[in-house]
């Protein structure tokens, strides 16, 4: 199976493009990335994870966080090792790099959030996206539930771990 046809990558596309649920897109893509044996930060999926994170920050008005993560995303997209060339044959890569550069420029200039779209050459992938969209529960784009998702979820486990780390001095 082509890496972009993986069900979690397809879900990521739906969340990113259709309802701009960048937080959920980040979550499913991170799950996919961590399932890859020997995963590393050089993997192309991390560029998408950073892109989604940057878009989430930008929409919430965190321009510093957005610029930092979008810049990292852009750097990773433009310096992919050749061993990942199979990741480039399905995506409209030139358009992707232009969109990420556009977002980076807009954020640098302090401009308001503007969504970008991921586009793909593969009809098979586009069909998988269409089918997956029908089976996912999507929150309305622009709703507080999408925009402030990390604030609305149960964070007790995260806060507990953070406190434990503080207590242990790590």
N, C-alpha and C positions, 0 to 999 in steps of 0.2 A: 504494500500500500504506500502510495506517495505520502510523505509526511504531512502535506497540507490537506489530505483527505481524511485524516484522523478525526473522529467525531468531536473531540474537544477543540481542535483548531476550527472546525466548521462552526461549532457553537460560539467560539470567540468572534468569528466574522459576523455572525448574526448580532451578538451583543454590541459589537463595535459599530457596525453600519446601520442597523435597523432601529435600535432604541437608544443608542449611545450610552449604554450601560457599561462604561469603561471599567468600573470597579469589578463587576461580575466577569467581564471579558478577561481582565487581569487574573482573576482567581482561577478560571478554567484553563487558561493558557499556562499558568504556573503549575497547575496540577499535571498537565500534559508534559511540560518541560521536565519536571522532577521524576516522571515515570520513565524517562529515557536513560538507559544504562550509561553511566559515566557522564551525565549531563554536566555542562560547564557554562560559564558566563559568555564564552565565545560562541555559543550556539545561537543560530538566527532567531529562535523563539524569544530569546531575552530582549532582542530589539523591539519585538512586538509588545512584550510585557511592559517595557519601559515606555513605549509609545502610548499604550493604554493608560498607564499611570500618569504620564504627562498630560494627557487630554483630561483626565479626571481632575488633576490639580488646576489646570487652566480654567476649566469651567467653574470651579469653585473659587476662583480669584486668587489662588496661590501661585502668583507669577514666578516667584523664585524657585519653588519646587517644580513647577511646570517646565521652566527653562532648563533647569539642571537635568531633568529626566529626558526631555525631548532632545537635548543636545547629546546625551549618551546614546539615545536611540539612533539618532542620525549618524553618529560615529560608528555604531555597530553595523548599521545597514550599509554604509559606504566602505566598510573594511572587512566584509565577510571573507573568511578563508575559502580558497577554491574548493576545498573538500565539501562545501555546502552548496555547490552550484546547482544541485538538484532542487534546491529550494527556490531558485530563481526562474525556473522554466514555466511555472504556473502563474506566478504573480506578475502584474504589470509593474515591474520593478522600477523603471524610470519614473513612472507616475508616482509610485510610493515615495521614492526619494525626494521628488519635487514637493509632494504634499507635506512631508516631514520638515523639509527646509522652509516651506511656507509657514507652517505652524511655528517653527522656531523664530522666524522673522517677526511674525505677528506678536508673539509673546514678548520678544526682545523690545518691541516698540510699545508695549503696554496696551495692545489692542484687545478688545473683547473677544471672548471665546467664539470660535467658528469651527464647526465639525468638519472633519475630513472623511473621505471614503476610501476604503481599500478596494481595489479592482483587480480582477483576475482574468487571465486569458482562457482558462479552462472552462468549457461548458459543463463538464462533469462536476467540477467544484461548484459552479454557480447553481447547478441543479441540486446538489447536496445541501447547499445553503437554503435554497427555497424550501426543500422538504423539512429541514431541521427547524426552520422558522415556524412552520405549522405546528410543530410539536413542543415548542418551548413556551413557557409562560413569560411574556415580556411586559415589564412595567412601562407605563407611558413615558416616552422621551421627554426630558425636561421636568419631570415630576421630582418632588423632594425625595421620594424613595429612591430615585436613580442618582440624583445630584449629590445627596448627602448619605449615601449608602453605608459608608464606614461608620458613621455616627449613629445609625439606626439599628445596627446589628448588635448582638450580644457579644461584648468584648471582655467578659469576665475572665476567660482563660488567658487572653493576651495581657490583661492588667495583672493577673496573678503571677504569670511568668516574669513580667517586668519587675514586680516587687521582689520576687525571689532572687533575681539577678542583682538588684540593688543591695539586698541584705547580704548576699554572698560576696559582694565586691567585684563581680565579673563585669 
